[in-house]
Amino acid sequence: MKTTEELMMASFQIIAAVGNARSLYIEAIHAAKDGDFDHAAELMKEGGESYLEGHDVHTQLVQQEAAGDPIAMTLMLTHAEDQLMSAEGFKFVAEEMIDLCRRVELKPVE
């Protein structure tokens, strides 16, 4: 069983990693709005890597509980899971927005 301190540290790791990912996804949208699709792609890739860091910590906690070692559900862990899901949603929205920016850029002005 993880100590309260270890669980808090894991929660903060998730929050920091996925918060960074969400920020990178937003930066990617801004780059696409400016027509810099290469930079947008780099930011999305970097955001995905950061997201996976947080997801990996979360997966370790899930695996621990699945192995019969329960995890105490704290407000901090709940917040971390909320941020994880929020970042996942931001990724989807960013991908869609970047695609729309590409389409607008390719469409001739009438």
N, C-alpha and C positions, 0 to 999 in steps of 0.2 A: 504494500500500500504506500502511495506517495504521501509524504508529509504535507502539511498545509503550505509550507514554504515552497516545496517542489511544485505543487499544483499551481501556486501563484506565479512562479517563474514560467511554467509551461503556458499558462494563460497569457502572460505578458509577451512571451515569444510569439504566440499566435497573433495577438493583437498588433504587435509591431510589424510582423511580416506581411500580414494581409492589409494592414493600413497603408504600408508602403506600396503594395500592389495596387490598391485602389487609387492612390495618388498617381502612380505611373499610368494607369488606364485613363485617368482624366487628362494627364499631360498628352497622351497619345491622341485623344480626341482633339485637343487644341492644335497639335502638330498637323493633323489631317485637315482641320479647318483652314490652316495656313497653306495647305497644298503640299506639305512635306511628308509624303506617305512612307518614304524610307525610314525617316526618324520615328514616325508613328509605329511602324512595324517593330523597330528596335525597342521602343518603349513598351509595346505589348509583350514582346518576348521577355524583357526584363521583369515586367509585372507578373508574367506567368511563373517565372522562376521564384520570385518573392512569394507569390501565392502558395506555391508548392512547399516552400519552407514551413509556412504556417500549417498547411494541410498535413504535412508529415508529422508535426508535433501532435496535432489532433488525432491522427491515425494511431500513433503510439498509445494515446490515452484510451482510444476505443479498443485496441487490441488488448491492452492490460485488463480492461473490464471484461472483455469477451473471454479472457483466460481465467476468469473467476476472482480477479482482484478488483473490487469495486472502487470507483472514483467518486469522491464526495462532490456533489453538485453545488458549486458556490456561485454567488452573483458574478464574480470575476470570470469564471469559466463560461457562464451563460453569456456574458458580454463578449467573450472571445469567440464563441460559436456564432453569435449574431454578426460579429464583424466578418467572420469567415464567409458566411452566406451572403452578406452585403457585397463583399469583394467579388464573389462569384457572379452576382447579378451585374455589378459594374462592368465586369469583363464582357459579358454578353452585350450590354448596351454599347460599350465602346466599340466592339466589333461591328455592330450594326451601324453606328454613327460613322465610323471610318468608311464602311462600304457606301453609305449614302453620300459622303463627301466625295468619294471617287466618282460616283455616278454623276453628281452635279458638275464636277470638274470636266468630265468627258462630254457632257451634253453641250451642244453648240447654243450660243446665245441667239435668241430670235429677235 
